[in-house]
Amino acid sequence: MLYTRYIFFLLFIFEVHACVFGQLAVQERINETLLVRNVLLGEGMEYRNVEYTGYDRALGYFENGINSGLGIDKGIILSSGVASGCKGPNDTESFTSGRGGAGSPLLDKISGVKTLDAAVLEFEFKPQTNRVQFRYVFSSEEYMEWVDRGFNDVFGFFVSGPGISGEKNVALVPGTDSIVSIDNINAKRNSRYYVNNDDPDNLRHTLLQHDGQTVVLVAEIDAVPCEWYKIKLAIADVGDPDKDSWVFLEARSFQDATGLGNDSAYCTGNFKRTLNAGHPGKPVRWSTGETTQQIEVSGYGTYWVEVVTPCGSFKDEIRFFPAINPIDLGPDGALCAGMKGPILGIPNRIFETYLWSNGSVERTLEVPGPGKYWLQVSRFNCFERDTVEFIAKPSPTVDLGKDTFVCGVLDMTLNPYISSGRIEWNDGSTSSSKRIQKPGLYIVTADDGGCKTSDSIVIGNRGDFQLDIGPDLIEYCAMRPTELNTGIGRSGGYVFHWSDGSTSNQLIATTPGIYEVEVRDTVCDFRQVDRVEIRAIAEGGSYWVPNAFSPTNDQLNEGFSPVREFTDVLNYELVICNRWGEKVYESTDPDERWYGIFEGVEAPAGIYFWYLRMETPCLDDGRFFRSGTLQLLR
């Protein structure tokens, strides 16, 4: 008994949370006896010997089916895969969770093919009248691809007992002897019983996985009162485990039939309805206290009748509820100038029709700007409407002025005009003005507590340029072509004028002489002039190599290098080694000197060996190799 109460407590908590959302809520691995006794059976229906065969996740409990577009609010699920696989969105055409488990001999006979992944819930029941009924929905992923192809999942409700020959399938297309299947109920055949769930524009598509389903159907069982019967509720894959199917059995709907009918929706509570117990000659008692076969009721609510029979009594109830509850598009609001509004809609609810104030029939509407917007929805031919208004809220005014270009030193202050609101610059600062010392894009935003306006300005800058085409004097022992380069690109508004009349940004000098260039910036009118003299001397001078140096910071003989009276050196290499042959210095720059440092520390005093390679036109022996020793003094 404690176990039963614990499970009921779980189901109650599950229900409270599930109904908040539009998504179908499913719970698996619940004891089959609890599902039959506490979920499926109506009051007064006796039962015994409940058994379940199949994957434990193929049997489950569901809630919130009405808000999901299923047509049944809560009850039991049987699946050829897993029960929870029915939850949306419908994001695949072939959802499959079947494992290739055992099939069902009963369903093999219907399909004519070996079945797999059978889920079979069976129990015995004792009716108190001559007719028992229950409500269900069949759905499948095999819609639409496998319609009329003779190969799809199968299910059935098989009843046996007094007055029935063998096991009779009562899952039938209404008014016929045809079993309910994908081939018998679809968009082309018995379409009034079919619901397409493959339309992405339908909210049901986002809430349920299967591609198609039936409307709510009723299974009816003719019986001998007060005798025991057995029913087997079964579903299975056919041929392979691909593409799952589901059967949804409505809670409390497995009961003795009365004349109350189904729950009904009304546009308003101002209605009258005659209720019939449907069992003339049997004692009855209504929730209103009346004991006649028929009563008249009015207004929303739940009404029940208890019928007394030779083998006990049972109850049936009917509920009258609002066909459509009021809708709410949300509060009125304000929109900043030039901004779109929110996306309006009624989340987690499904209606038969939608009509917006602009004529749209979509589920949602993106507000284009200030104004009044209304939505009218319908369900069961009843209508509800709500209106929301968005007023225009002025945005602050911001002005940084026109883009600016500065020649020379850039140092200016931006003082934006802002009509109202808090200031923020694109670097995150919030000062009312900004000092500008670098070119670039500057943006300021004013926020008055909901509405924002931004303005930007581009600050350009061109500073004075530097011109250097080389040293003032270049001396060669033998003249050779020399490149004189301004270092300034040809593009960008600069013009060049050389003393020989050329206008390129560089010049190749082939003869001795004085070369001068003027460069002018046409954008900012900056001008620079530079000149260089190239000489070709007849005699080159001499050179010699010291044999000692003393890097002692006395400013005398601090560094070592060959001494020469000419500058015209084409190729140069100096290598210095210690007495162990280890290289301590190397240079290819004739103007560079060794200051007695090796690997970052002072080299020890002593004798060192040097090797010099040099090529120059200034000496008769223009290419030569020299070597010698030097002494480092400390």
C-alpha positions as CSV (number, residue, x, y, z in Angstrom):
1,M,0.0,0.0,0.0
2,L,2.9,2.4,0.7
3,Y,4.3,1.6,-2.7
4,T,1.0,2.5,-4.4
5,R,0.8,5.8,-2.5
6,Y,4.4,6.6,-3.4
7,I,3.7,6.1,-7.1
8,F,0.6,8.2,-7.0
9,F,2.6,11.0,-5.3
10,L,5.1,10.9,-8.2
11,L,2.3,11.1,-10.8
12,F,0.7,14.0,-9.0
13,I,4.0,16.0,-8.9
14,F,4.6,15.1,-12.5
15,E,1.2,16.5,-13.5
16,V,1.7,19.8,-11.7
17,H,4.9,20.5,-13.6
18,A,3.9,19.1,-17.0
19,C,0.8,21.3,-17.5
20,V,2.9,24.5,-17.3
21,F,4.4,23.9,-20.7
22,G,3.2,23.2,-24.3
23,Q,5.5,20.3,-24.6
24,L,4.1,16.8,-24.0
25,A,5.3,15.3,-20.7
26,V,6.1,11.6,-20.6
27,Q,7.2,9.3,-17.8
28,E,8.5,5.8,-18.4
29,R,9.2,2.7,-16.4
30,I,5.9,2.8,-14.3
31,N,4.4,-0.4,-12.9
32,E,1.8,-1.8,-15.4
33,T,-0.7,-2.6,-12.6
34,L,-0.6,1.0,-11.4
35,L,-1.1,2.3,-14.9
36,V,-4.2,0.1,-15.5
37,R,-5.7,0.6,-12.1
38,N,-4.9,4.2,-11.4
39,V,-4.8,5.7,-14.9
40,L,-6.8,3.8,-17.5
41,L,-9.8,2.3,-15.8
42,G,-12.9,4.3,-15.0
43,E,-14.5,4.0,-11.5
44,G,-16.3,0.8,-10.8
45,M,-14.5,-1.3,-13.4
46,E,-13.1,-4.5,-11.8
47,Y,-9.8,-5.9,-13.0
48,R,-7.3,-8.7,-12.4
49,N,-4.1,-10.4,-13.8
50,V,-2.4,-7.4,-15.3
51,E,0.7,-8.3,-17.4
52,Y,3.1,-6.4,-19.7
53,T,5.4,-7.9,-22.3
54,G,8.0,-5.7,-24.1
55,Y,10.8,-3.2,-23.5
56,D,10.3,-1.4,-20.2
57,R,10.6,2.0,-21.9
58,A,7.9,1.3,-24.5
59,L,5.2,1.7,-21.8
60,G,4.7,5.1,-20.2
61,Y,2.4,7.8,-18.8
62,F,1.8,11.1,-20.6
63,E,0.2,14.5,-19.7
64,N,-0.4,17.9,-21.3
65,G,-1.6,16.2,-24.5
66,I,-4.4,18.8,-25.2
67,N,-1.8,21.7,-25.1
68,S,0.4,19.7,-27.4
69,G,-2.3,19.1,-30.0
70,L,-2.7,15.4,-29.3
71,G,-6.4,15.5,-28.6
72,I,-6.1,13.5,-25.3
73,D,-4.8,15.2,-22.3
74,K,-3.3,12.3,-20.3
75,G,-3.2,8.6,-20.2
76,I,-1.0,5.6,-21.2
77,I,1.4,5.3,-24.1
78,L,2.4,2.1,-25.9
79,S,5.2,2.4,-28.4
80,S,7.1,0.2,-30.9
81,G,10.2,2.2,-29.7
82,V,10.4,4.3,-26.5
83,A,7.3,6.1,-25.1
84,S,9.2,9.4,-24.7
85,G,10.1,9.4,-28.4
86,C,6.7,11.0,-29.2
87,K,7.8,14.3,-27.7
88,G,8.6,17.0,-30.3
89,P,9.9,18.8,-32.2
90,N,9.3,16.9,-35.4
91,D,12.9,17.2,-36.4
92,T,13.3,14.0,-38.3
93,E,11.3,12.0,-40.9
94,S,12.5,8.7,-39.5
95,F,12.7,8.8,-35.7
96,T,13.7,5.3,-34.6
97,S,14.3,3.9,-31.1
98,G,13.2,0.3,-31.7
99,R,15.8,-2.3,-30.7
100,G,14.6,-5.3,-32.9
101,G,13.1,-7.1,-29.9
102,A,10.5,-9.9,-30.0
103,G,7.3,-9.4,-31.9
104,S,3.6,-10.5,-31.2
105,P,1.9,-13.6,-32.8
106,L,-1.4,-11.7,-32.8
107,L,0.1,-8.8,-34.7
108,D,1.9,-11.2,-37.1
109,K,-1.5,-12.4,-38.2
110,I,-2.7,-8.8,-39.0
111,S,0.5,-7.7,-40.9
112,G,1.2,-11.0,-42.6
113,V,4.9,-10.3,-41.8
114,K,7.0,-11.0,-38.8
115,T,6.8,-8.2,-36.2
116,L,9.4,-6.9,-33.8
117,D,9.6,-4.6,-30.8
118,A,6.1,-5.6,-29.6
119,A,4.7,-3.9,-26.5
120,V,1.7,-5.8,-25.1
121,L,-0.4,-4.7,-22.1
122,E,-3.1,-7.2,-21.1
123,F,-5.5,-7.6,-18.2
124,E,-8.9,-9.1,-17.3
125,F,-11.9,-6.9,-16.6
126,K,-15.5,-7.4,-15.5
127,P,-18.1,-5.0,-17.1
128,Q,-21.3,-4.1,-15.3
129,T,-23.3,-3.4,-18.5
130,N,-23.4,-4.8,-22.1
131,R,-21.0,-2.2,-23.5
132,V,-17.5,-1.0,-22.6
133,Q,-15.6,1.7,-24.4
134,F,-12.4,3.7,-24.3
135,R,-10.8,6.5,-26.3
136,Y,-7.4,6.4,-28.1
137,V,-5.1,8.0,-30.7
138,F,-2.7,6.2,-33.0
139,S,0.3,8.0,-34.4
140,S,3.4,7.0,-36.4
141,E,6.6,8.2,-38.1
142,E,5.6,6.0,-41.0
143,Y,3.2,8.6,-42.2
144,M,3.7,9.9,-45.0
145,E,6.3,7.8,-46.7
146,W,4.7,4.4,-46.2
147,V,1.1,5.1,-47.0
148,D,-0.4,2.4,-49.3
149,R,2.9,0.6,-49.6
150,G,1.7,-2.4,-47.6
151,F,4.6,-2.3,-45.1
152,N,4.0,-0.3,-41.9
153,D,3.7,-0.7,-38.2
154,V,0.7,-2.4,-36.7
155,F,-1.4,-2.3,-33.5
156,G,-4.7,-3.7,-32.2
157,F,-6.9,-4.2,-29.2
158,F,-7.8,-7.9,-28.9
159,V,-10.8,-8.9,-26.7
160,S,-11.8,-12.4,-25.7
161,G,-14.5,-13.7,-23.4
162,P,-18.2,-14.8,-23.3
163,G,-20.0,-14.2,-26.6
164,I,-16.8,-13.5,-28.5
165,S,-15.2,-16.1,-30.9
166,G,-11.4,-16.1,-30.5
167,E,-9.7,-12.8,-30.0
168,K,-11.6,-9.8,-31.6
169,N,-9.7,-6.6,-32.7
170,V,-11.9,-3.6,-31.6
171,A,-9.5,-1.0,-33.0
172,L,-11.7,-0.2,-36.0
173,V,-12.3,2.7,-38.3
174,P,-15.6,4.2,-37.1
175,G,-18.7,2.6,-38.7
176,T,-16.7,-0.1,-40.5
177,D,-15.0,-3.5,-39.9
178,S,-11.7,-2.2,-41.1
179,I,-8.8,-2.0,-38.7
180,V,-7.2,1.3,-37.9
181,S,-3.9,1.5,-39.8
182,I,-1.7,3.9,-41.8
183,D,-3.3,2.6,-45.0
184,N,-6.9,3.0,-43.8
185,I,-6.6,6.4,-42.2
186,N,-4.5,9.0,-44.0
187,A,-4.7,12.1,-46.2
188,K,-6.4,10.2,-49.0
189,R,-8.5,7.6,-47.2
190,N,-10.9,8.4,-44.2
191,S,-9.1,11.7,-44.1
192,R,-11.7,13.1,-41.6
193,Y,-10.0,10.9,-39.0
194,Y,-6.5,12.0,-40.0
195,V,-4.3,14.8,-38.6
196,N,-1.1,15.9,-40.5
197,N,1.8,16.8,-38.3
198,D,4.3,17.3,-41.1
199,D,3.6,21.0,-41.6
200,P,6.4,23.2,-40.0
201,D,4.0,26.2,-39.8
202,N,1.8,24.3,-37.4
203,L,2.7,24.6,-33.7
204,R,1.9,20.9,-33.2
205,H,5.0,20.3,-35.4
206,T,7.2,21.7,-32.7
207,L,5.5,19.8,-29.9
208,L,5.1,16.2,-31.3
209,Q,7.6,14.0,-33.1
210,H,5.4,11.8,-35.3
211,D,4.5,12.8,-38.9
212,G,0.8,12.0,-38.6
213,Q,-1.9,10.8,-36.2
214,T,-5.5,10.0,-36.0
215,V,-8.2,12.1,-34.3
216,V,-9.5,10.7,-31.0
217,L,-11.2,7.4,-31.8
218,V,-13.5,5.2,-29.6
219,A,-13.1,1.5,-29.2
220,E,-16.3,-0.3,-28.2
221,I,-16.7,-3.8,-26.7
222,D,-20.0,-5.6,-26.7
223,A,-20.1,-7.8,-23.5
224,V,-22.2,-9.8,-21.1
225,P,-22.6,-7.9,-17.9
226,C,-20.8,-9.3,-14.8
227,E,-18.6,-11.7,-16.7
228,W,-14.8,-11.7,-17.0
229,Y,-13.1,-10.7,-20.3
230,K,-9.5,-10.3,-21.3
231,I,-8.1,-7.5,-23.5
232,K,-4.6,-7.3,-25.1
233,L,-3.5,-3.8,-26.1
234,A,-0.6,-4.3,-28.5
235,I,1.7,-2.4,-30.9
236,A,4.8,-3.5,-32.9
237,D,7.2,-2.7,-35.7
238,V,6.8,-4.7,-38.9
239,G,9.7,-6.2,-40.8
240,D,12.4,-3.9,-39.3
241,P,12.7,-1.6,-36.2
242,D,12.7,1.6,-38.3
243,K,10.3,4.5,-37.7
244,D,8.5,4.3,-34.4
245,S,4.7,4.3,-33.7
246,W,2.6,5.1,-30.6
247,V,-0.9,4.4,-29.2
248,F,-2.2,6.9,-26.6
249,L,-5.0,5.6,-24.3
250,E,-7.0,8.2,-22.6
251,A,-7.0,8.2,-18.8
252,R,-10.2,7.0,-17.0
253,S,-11.8,6.3,-20.4
254,F,-11.9,2.4,-20.1
255,Q,-15.4,2.1,-18.6
256,D,-19.0,1.0,-19.0
257,A,-20.8,3.1,-21.5
258,T,-23.4,5.6,-20.5
259,G,-25.3,8.3,-22.3
260,L,-23.3,11.2,-21.0
261,G,-21.1,11.5,-24.1
262,N,-17.7,13.2,-24.3
263,D,-16.4,16.3,-22.5
264,S,-17.6,19.4,-24.3
265,A,-16.3,22.9,-24.8
266,Y,-18.6,26.0,-24.9
267,C,-17.8,29.6,-25.8
268,T,-19.5,30.9,-22.7
269,G,-20.9,29.4,-19.5
270,N,-24.4,30.4,-20.5
271,F,-25.7,27.1,-21.9
272,K,-28.0,24.3,-20.9
273,R,-27.4,20.6,-21.5
274,T,-29.5,17.5,-20.9
275,L,-27.6,14.6,-19.5
276,N,-28.8,11.0,-19.9
277,A,-27.6,8.1,-17.6
278,G,-28.4,5.7,-20.5
279,H,-29.5,2.8,-18.3
280,P,-33.3,2.8,-18.0
281,G,-34.6,0.7,-15.2
282,K,-31.4,0.9,-13.2
283,P,-31.1,3.1,-10.1
284,V,-28.9,6.2,-10.7
285,R,-27.6,9.0,-8.6
286,W,-26.2,12.3,-10.0
287,S,-23.7,14.7,-8.5
288,T,-26.5,17.1,-8.2
289,G,-28.4,14.7,-5.9
290,E,-31.1,13.9,-8.5
291,T,-32.1,10.3,-9.2
292,T,-33.9,10.5,-12.6
293,Q,-32.5,9.0,-15.8
294,Q,-32.1,12.5,-17.3
295,I,-31.2,15.9,-15.8
296,E,-30.6,19.3,-17.2
297,V,-27.4,21.2,-16.2
298,S,-26.0,24.6,-17.1
299,G,-22.6,26.2,-16.7
300,Y,-19.0,25.0,-16.7
301,G,-18.1,22.2,-14.4
302,T,-17.8,18.4,-13.9
303,Y,-21.0,16.3,-13.5
304,W,-21.1,12.6,-12.7
305,V,-23.7,9.9,-12.5
306,E,-23.5,6.6,-10.5
307,V,-25.4,3.6,-12.0
308,V,-26.3,0.6,-9.7
309,T,-26.1,-2.8,-11.4
310,P,-26.5,-6.4,-10.3
311,C,-22.7,-6.7,-9.9
312,G,-22.1,-3.4,-8.2
313,S,-22.1,0.2,-9.3
314,F,-20.0,2.5,-11.5
315,K,-19.6,6.1,-12.2
316,D,-19.2,8.1,-15.3
317,E,-18.5,11.8,-15.5
318,I,-18.6,14.6,-18.1
319,R,-16.8,17.9,-18.0
320,F,-18.0,21.2,-19.6
321,F,-15.2,23.7,-20.0
322,P,-14.4,27.0,-21.8
323,A,-13.7,26.2,-25.5
324,I,-11.1,29.0,-25.4
325,N,-9.6,30.8,-22.5
326,P,-8.7,34.5,-22.7
327,I,-5.5,35.3,-24.4
328,D,-2.9,37.9,-23.4
329,L,-0.5,39.5,-25.8
330,G,1.4,41.1,-22.9
331,P,1.5,44.7,-21.6
332,D,1.4,47.9,-23.6
333,G,4.8,49.4,-24.2
334,A,6.8,52.1,-25.8
335,L,9.1,51.8,-28.9
336,C,12.1,54.0,-29.6
337,A,12.1,55.9,-32.8
338,G,13.3,53.7,-35.7
339,M,13.2,50.5,-33.8
340,K,11.0,47.4,-34.3
341,G,9.0,46.0,-31.5
342,P,8.8,42.5,-30.0
343,I,7.4,39.4,-31.6
344,L,3.8,39.0,-30.4
345,G,2.1,35.6,-29.9
346,I,0.5,33.2,-27.5
347,P,3.2,30.7,-26.5
348,N,2.5,27.1,-25.6
349,R,-1.1,27.2,-26.8
350,I,-2.6,25.9,-30.1
351,F,-5.6,27.5,-31.8
352,E,-7.5,26.6,-34.9
353,T,-7.2,30.0,-36.6
354,Y,-5.2,33.2,-36.1
355,L,-6.0,36.6,-37.5
356,W,-3.9,39.7,-36.8
357,S,-4.9,43.3,-37.2
358,N,-2.8,43.6,-40.4
359,G,-4.5,40.6,-41.9
360,S,-1.8,38.0,-41.2
361,V,-2.9,34.5,-40.3
362,E,0.5,33.4,-38.8
363,R,1.0,32.4,-35.2
364,T,3.3,35.3,-34.4
365,L,3.7,38.9,-35.5
366,E,6.8,41.1,-35.4
367,V,5.7,44.6,-34.4
368,P,7.1,47.0,-37.1
369,G,6.7,50.1,-35.1
370,P,4.4,52.1,-32.8
371,G,0.6,51.5,-33.0
372,K,-2.2,49.2,-31.9
373,Y,-2.1,45.5,-32.7
374,W,-4.7,42.9,-32.0
375,L,-4.9,39.1,-32.4
376,Q,-8.1,37.1,-32.8
377,V,-7.9,33.3,-32.3
378,S,-10.6,30.6,-32.5
379,R,-11.1,27.2,-31.1
380,F,-14.2,25.0,-31.4
381,N,-15.8,27.9,-33.4
382,C,-15.3,30.2,-30.4
383,F,-13.2,33.4,-30.6
384,E,-11.0,35.4,-28.2
385,R,-9.2,38.7,-29.0
386,D,-6.6,40.8,-27.2
387,T,-5.1,44.2,-28.2
388,V,-1.7,45.7,-27.3
389,E,-0.5,49.2,-28.0
390,F,3.0,50.5,-28.4
391,I,3.5,54.3,-28.2
392,A,6.4,56.1,-29.8
393,K,9.1,57.2,-27.5
394,P,11.5,59.9,-28.8
395,S,15.1,59.0,-28.9
396,P,17.8,61.4,-27.8
397,T,19.5,63.6,-30.4
398,V,23.3,63.2,-30.9
399,D,25.6,65.2,-33.2
400,L,29.4,64.9,-33.4
401,G,29.6,67.1,-36.5
402,K,31.2,66.3,-39.9
403,D,34.1,64.1,-40.5
404,T,37.4,66.0,-40.1
405,F,40.9,65.9,-41.6
406,V,43.8,67.5,-39.7
407,C,47.2,68.4,-41.3
408,G,50.1,68.3,-38.9
409,V,49.9,67.7,-35.2
410,L,46.5,66.2,-34.2
411,D,45.3,67.5,-30.9
412,M,41.6,68.4,-30.8
413,T,38.6,67.9,-28.5
414,L,35.2,66.5,-29.5
415,N,32.2,68.1,-27.7
416,P,29.1,66.3,-29.0
417,Y,25.7,67.8,-28.9
418,I,23.4,65.4,-26.9
419,S,19.8,66.4,-26.1
420,S,19.5,64.0,-23.2
421,G,20.7,60.7,-21.7
422,R,23.9,59.2,-20.5
423,I,27.0,59.4,-22.7
424,E,29.2,56.4,-23.7
425,W,32.0,56.4,-26.2
426,N,33.0,53.4,-28.2
427,D,36.1,52.9,-25.9
428,G,33.8,52.6,-22.9
429,S,34.5,56.0,-21.4
430,T,31.6,58.2,-20.3
431,S,33.1,61.7,-20.3
432,S,31.1,64.6,-21.9
433,S,34.0,65.4,-24.2
434,K,36.9,63.5,-25.6
435,R,40.5,64.7,-26.5
436,I,41.6,63.3,-29.8
437,Q,45.3,62.7,-30.6
438,K,45.0,59.8,-32.9
439,P,43.1,59.4,-36.2
440,G,40.2,56.9,-36.3
441,L,36.5,56.3,-36.0
442,Y,34.9,57.8,-32.9
443,I,31.3,56.9,-31.8
444,V,29.2,58.3,-29.0
445,T,25.9,56.9,-27.8
446,A,23.2,58.6,-25.7
447,D,21.0,56.4,-23.6
448,D,18.0,58.0,-21.9
449,G,16.9,54.8,-20.1
450,G,15.6,52.7,-23.0
451,C,16.1,54.5,-26.2
452,K,19.6,54.9,-27.6
453,T,21.0,57.1,-30.4
454,S,24.5,57.0,-31.8
455,D,26.6,59.3,-34.0
456,S,30.1,58.8,-35.4
457,I,32.9,60.9,-36.8
458,V,36.0,59.9,-38.7
459,I,39.1,61.9,-37.8
460,G,41.8,61.8,-40.4
461,N,45.4,63.0,-39.9
462,R,48.5,63.6,-42.1
463,G,51.6,64.7,-40.3
464,D,54.8,66.2,-41.8
465,F,57.0,63.6,-43.5
466,Q,60.7,62.9,-43.2
467,L,62.9,62.8,-46.3
468,D,66.4,61.1,-46.4
469,I,68.0,59.9,-49.6
470,G,71.3,59.1,-48.0
471,P,74.4,60.7,-46.4
472,D,75.5,64.1,-47.5
473,L,78.7,62.7,-49.1
474,I,79.2,59.4,-50.8
475,E,82.7,58.7,-52.0
476,Y,83.6,56.0,-54.4
477,C,87.1,55.0,-55.7
478,A,85.3,53.7,-58.8
479,M,81.9,55.1,-59.7
480,R,79.0,52.6,-59.8
481,P,75.2,52.9,-60.0
482,T,73.7,54.1,-56.7
483,E,70.1,54.0,-55.8
484,L,68.8,57.2,-54.1
485,N,65.4,56.4,-52.6
486,T,63.0,58.9,-50.9
487,G,61.3,56.1,-48.9
488,I,57.9,57.5,-49.8
489,G,55.4,55.6,-51.9
490,R,54.3,57.0,-55.3
491,S,50.6,57.0,-54.2
492,G,49.1,59.1,-51.4
493,G,49.3,62.6,-52.8
494,Y,53.1,63.1,-53.0
495,V,54.9,64.6,-56.0
496,F,58.6,64.3,-56.6
497,H,61.0,66.6,-58.5
498,W,64.7,65.7,-58.9
499,S,67.5,68.0,-60.0
500,D,67.8,66.1,-63.3
501,G,64.0,66.6,-64.0
502,S,62.8,63.1,-63.1
503,T,59.6,62.7,-61.1
504,S,59.9,59.2,-59.6
505,N,60.2,58.5,-55.9
506,Q,63.7,57.0,-56.5
507,L,66.6,57.7,-58.8
508,I,69.6,55.6,-60.0
509,A,72.8,57.8,-60.0
510,T,75.4,56.6,-62.5
511,T,77.8,59.6,-62.5
512,P,79.4,61.7,-59.8
513,G,77.7,64.9,-58.9
514,I,75.2,66.6,-56.6
515,Y,71.6,65.2,-56.6
516,E,68.7,67.0,-55.1
517,V,65.1,66.1,-54.7
518,E,62.0,68.1,-53.6
519,V,59.0,66.2,-52.3
520,R,55.7,67.9,-51.9
521,D,52.6,66.7,-50.0
522,T,49.6,67.9,-52.2
523,V,47.1,67.1,-49.4
524,C,48.6,69.2,-46.7
525,D,51.2,71.2,-48.7
526,F,54.2,70.0,-46.7
527,R,57.5,70.3,-48.5
528,Q,60.9,68.7,-47.9
529,V,64.2,68.9,-49.8
530,D,67.3,66.7,-49.5
531,R,70.5,66.4,-51.3
532,V,73.5,64.1,-51.6
533,E,76.9,64.5,-53.3
534,I,78.6,61.5,-55.0
535,R,82.3,61.7,-55.6
536,A,84.7,59.4,-57.4
537,I,88.2,59.9,-56.0
538,A,91.4,59.0,-57.8
539,E,93.3,57.6,-54.8
540,G,91.7,55.5,-52.1
541,G,94.1,56.0,-49.2
542,S,95.5,53.3,-47.0
543,Y,94.5,51.0,-44.1
544,W,96.1,49.3,-41.1
545,V,95.1,46.9,-38.4
546,P,95.9,47.7,-34.7
547,N,97.5,44.9,-32.7
548,A,96.0,45.8,-29.3
549,F,93.0,47.6,-27.7
550,S,91.8,48.2,-24.1
551,P,88.1,48.3,-23.4
552,T,88.5,49.9,-19.9
553,N,86.0,52.8,-20.3
554,D,88.8,55.4,-20.4
555,Q,87.6,56.5,-23.9
556,L,91.0,55.4,-25.4
557,N,91.3,52.4,-27.7
558,E,87.9,51.1,-26.5
559,G,87.1,49.0,-29.6
560,F,88.9,47.0,-32.3
561,S,88.5,47.2,-36.1
562,P,90.7,47.8,-39.1
563,V,91.4,51.5,-39.7
564,R,91.0,52.8,-43.2
565,E,91.1,56.1,-45.0
566,F,88.4,55.2,-47.6
567,T,84.7,54.4,-47.4
568,D,84.3,52.5,-50.6
569,V,84.0,48.9,-49.4
570,L,82.0,46.4,-51.4
571,N,82.4,43.2,-49.4
572,Y,83.7,42.9,-45.9
573,E,84.1,40.1,-43.3
574,L,86.0,40.2,-40.0
575,V,86.3,37.2,-37.7
576,I,88.0,37.1,-34.3
577,C,88.8,33.8,-32.4
578,N,90.4,33.1,-29.1
579,R,93.4,30.9,-28.7
580,W,91.3,27.8,-28.6
581,G,89.9,28.6,-32.0
582,E,86.5,29.6,-30.7
583,K,84.8,32.4,-32.6
584,V,84.1,35.3,-30.3
585,Y,83.2,38.0,-32.9
586,E,82.1,38.3,-36.5
587,S,81.0,41.3,-38.6
588,T,80.2,42.2,-42.2
589,D,79.9,45.9,-41.4
590,P,83.2,47.8,-42.0
591,D,82.1,50.6,-39.6
592,E,81.4,48.2,-36.7
593,R,83.9,47.5,-33.8
594,W,84.5,44.8,-31.3
595,Y,84.4,46.0,-27.7
596,G,85.7,42.8,-26.1
597,I,82.3,41.3,-25.3
598,F,81.6,37.6,-25.9
599,E,78.3,35.9,-25.2
600,G,77.2,39.0,-23.1
601,V,80.2,39.1,-20.8
602,E,83.7,40.6,-20.9
603,A,86.1,38.4,-22.8
604,P,89.3,37.8,-20.8
605,A,92.5,39.7,-21.5
606,G,95.0,37.9,-23.8
607,I,96.0,37.1,-27.3
608,Y,93.3,36.8,-30.0
609,F,93.5,35.9,-33.7
610,W,91.7,37.9,-36.5
611,Y,90.9,37.1,-40.1
612,L,89.9,39.9,-42.5
613,R,88.4,39.5,-46.0
614,M,87.7,42.8,-47.9
615,E,86.9,43.9,-51.5
616,T,87.5,47.6,-52.4
617,P,88.4,49.4,-55.6
618,C,90.4,51.9,-53.5
619,L,93.5,49.7,-53.2
620,D,95.6,48.0,-55.8
621,D,95.1,44.7,-54.1
622,G,91.3,45.2,-54.2
623,R,90.5,41.7,-53.1
624,F,92.6,40.3,-50.3
625,F,92.7,38.2,-47.2
626,R,94.6,39.3,-44.1
627,S,95.1,37.7,-40.7
628,G,97.0,38.5,-37.6
629,T,96.9,38.7,-33.8
630,L,95.7,41.3,-31.3
631,Q,96.0,41.7,-27.6
632,L,93.1,42.5,-25.4
633,L,94.2,44.5,-22.4
634,R,92.2,44.9,-19.2
